[in-house]
Amino acid sequence: MNEPLNNRVTELELIVTHLQNDLEQMNSVVLLQQADLDAVKKHLANLEAQLAEASQSDDSQDPSEERPPHY
């Protein structure tokens, strides 16, 4: 009678071990995704700064004084 209980406990321990392994793998993936997301946010901020800088410098130029591209 004690044998089925031991088998059930052993099976549950195996399931918990597999779930812990899966959880660790998912945690690693989430950490990598967060690092990628942080890098994308930083790159986006740099691009936004470059765009703002470019739009400010374009406003200061007078289009009538700009040389045509064929010169």
Secondary structure as UniProt FT lines:
FT   HELIX           2..60
FT   HELIX           63..65
FT   TURN            69..70
//
